[in-house]
C-alpha cells in the first residue's frame, strides 16, 4: 500500500501512529493516539486539527 505524503500548514509531516517507533512511546518522547486525534509527549498533548497532518 502506497500512502500519499502530506505536509500540514506548518510544514510538519506527522507520521501515522504505526510508523512511530515503540521506544518513543515507551519513553514518553512522542506518539500519536490510535484514533489520530492527539499528538502526545510526556505531560503534553495537542489536538490534531486536520487530516492534512497525515
Secondary structure by P-SEA (a helix, b strand, c coil): cbbbbbbccccccccccccccaaaaaaccccccccccccccccccccccccccc
